[in-house]
Structure formats: C-alpha cells, structure tokens
C-alpha cells in the first residue's frame, strides 16, 4: 500500500522546513532507475538500502507444499476407494486439515514471492529553503483583505446559526403548536352561530 504524509513550514508549533515522506512499492527490477530519477529531483543527502536473502525460506516452503500436496492426493485416492463409512469420514477429516495447511503455506509462498518481486521504497523530502511569504499591496492587497473579511463574516454567521438552530427547533415546535391551537379556537368561535334573541323569535 502506498502511503504519503506532508507537513507545512511551522506546523505543530515548530520552525522546521516544509517536508513530506512517502512509501511506495516499485518492481525490484526498476528500483535502480527509480533511484536515479529521484536524484534529478533534488539533492540526495542519505541513501540506505537493505536486502534479505529468502532463498532458503522459499525452498523450504516449496518442499513443504509439495509434500502436503502429495499427501492430499494420496488421501483423496484412499477416500475414493473407501468402503467403510467411518474410514471415509476419518479420511475426509484428514484431507480437510491438510488442505487448510496447504492453503496457508501457498498463501505464505505467494506473499514471499511478492516481497521478492517488489521493493519497498521510502522517500523523505525536505525543502531546501523556507517559503517566502509575499504580501500583495495596492488593489490586490485590498481585494485579498476584503475577501478575507467576507469569509470571516460568513464563517461567523454560520457559527451563530449553528448555535441558535437547536434552540429554534426546541422552542419553535411548542410555539407553532400553541399558535395553531389559538387559530383553531378563533376560527371555531367565528363559525359558532349566535344565540337567538326575543325579536328573532317573534
């Protein structure tokens, strides 16, 4: 897996130069050419190389895989000719165990082959000089100041809205229910017919 990390100047409270590091996997056959290309990017201050001889480990894994594969094939032949149910189940159990071990060894061998075919390269990059901050003046300086002020104001409005929104929700729901009930009662009072008087009865 490729990894990368960057750090700006003055990050984490220090005054160090901007830096970055990355870890990549490259084909072993191309490692030398990759290192030469890195020399064209900047000055190489330090180069550490390490290698591990895995020939013995690879041969040991190959021998164990071959032996287990032969054993599994033999057990399969025995199981094919088994007449007794108990013997058949015992053989099947042995095959399952050895097959699991065989798959584990094959996975380990594949990982070893990957380690041989690919090289892990970590590159640490450090800037030669600290970046120089250039302050814009005149129209561009004013434009930048105005933009920064606008961003700050919008950010303040958003923060205030975020603080007030939960309270508006909590207080707004009961208030809305109360207003709805009040309007319903008012409409019910308007719709109710007036009581009959004596003149109307005559």
Buried (B, 14 or more C-beta within 10 A) or exposed (E): EEEEEEBEBEEEEEEBBBBBBBEBBBEEEEBEEBBEEBEEEEEEEEEEEEEEEBEEEBEEBEEBBEEBBEBBEEBEEBBEEBEEEEEBEBBEEBBEEBBEBBEEBBEBBEEBEEBEEBBEBEBEEBBEEEEEEEEEEEEEEEEEEEEEEEEEEEEEEEEEEEEEEEEEEEEEEEEEEEEEEEEEEEEEEEEEEEEEEEEEEE
